[in-house]
């Protein structure tokens, strides 16, 4: 689960070490959460297309589950890529 919060950890580490977080630079960095044993065959599959905020490879591999009255699609965390600003929006409320 910690890889989902990597963007938040980077922000915390930067501020704890006395560095300022440069939103113009860091928020545009493309961060991929992936399994360490996955070796990409082609780096182009990880590219973030224009107008897309999040790339999830193999996104439709899994089923759904119900939580209370809502149905949610399960998404593998093996290969998820987004800019740091997007990761922070997804994980901060």
N, C-alpha and C positions, 0 to 999 in steps of 0.2 A: 504494500500500500504506500510506502514512503515515496516511490517513484512518481506517484500521482501528485504529490505535494512538492516535487523538486523545485519548481519555480518559487514557491513560498520559502523553501529552505535556502535557496540562493539569495533571496532578498534579506532574510534574517541573518545569514552569514555576512553579507556585505555591510549591513548596518551595525552588527555586533563588532565587526573589526574596525569600525570607525570610517569606513568608506561610504560615500554617498551613492545612492542608487540612481544611475543615469537612465531615466525612462526612455530618452530618445534612442539610446543604444540597446540597453538590455531588454526592454519590452518587445523589441522586434526580433530578438534571437529566436531561432526555430529550435525547439527542444523536442526530442523524440524519447518517449518512454518505451523501452523494449526489453525483451529477455536477453540476458547475456549470452545465451547459447544459440541465438538466432544470427545467422550470417546472411546478409543481404546478397541476393544474386545480382540485382541491379539497383543502383542508388536512385534511379529516376522514379521508382515506385514510391519513394518517400517524399517526393517533391510536393510542396503545398501549392495547388493551383490557385490562380487569381480568383478572388471572390469566395474562397473556401477558408473557413477558420480552423477546422480540425480534420486530420486525415487519420482514418482507422482502417488498417489493412485487415482483410478477412472479416469485415464487420458483420456479415450476414451468416456467420458460421453457426451461431448458437440460437437457442430458442428464446422463449419469453418466460417471465415469472410474474405473479401477481403479488402486490403488496397492498393490503387493505382493499380498496376498490379500483386501484389502477394497475394496468398491465405495462410492464417495462421489458424492453428488449435487452438481453444480455449482450455485452460487447467485450471481446477479449482485450486485455490490456497489453498483449504481447507487442503490438506495434501501434502506438498512438502518437501522432505528432501535431504540435500546435506552437504558435508563438508564445513566449513567456507571458505576455499580457493576457492572452486567451486562457492559458493554464490558471493564472491567478483569478480571472473572472469565474472560472469553473469551480475553483476550490475555496474562494472566499465568499462569504454571504454578508 
